[in-house]
């Protein structure tokens, strides 16, 4: 029972939680982004909000970029801290502009995504990610170069 009350954690547990969080939040956001991508490639008229005043098509394209491409990067753990920046901006626009006059219940999902993205920008992608794999590969390559020059 006392184990459940501890405030410390094991690093391997954090890395597993980061992996699960990245896969879950990225997959969940894809369910919002893929319909927008399908709307973009549809043959009919495109109706989409323009909360930033840049035009309907650019607004839709920015949402697709964040919700589809950046979500895939988050799932893979590739440039995670950079990939969540457009997602954070998208959630801020959704909460503060698109749903500004709506009740809290309409803002809640955007705020939950925003909270998770803030968590990921602070902690990064974790050990089980392409970021970590590329970093280890770079360190190995650097070590080999140092060995050859010494």
WOGIBEL-V394846 format. One record per helix or strand of 2 or more residues. SS is the DSSP state (hx for helix, st for strand). FROM is the first residue (numbers start at 1). TO is the last residue. If there is no record, write none. Layout:
BEGIN
SS	FROM	TO
SS	FROM	TO
END
This chain:
BEGIN
hx	2	5
hx	11	40
hx	56	76
hx	80	98
hx	104	123
hx	130	149
END
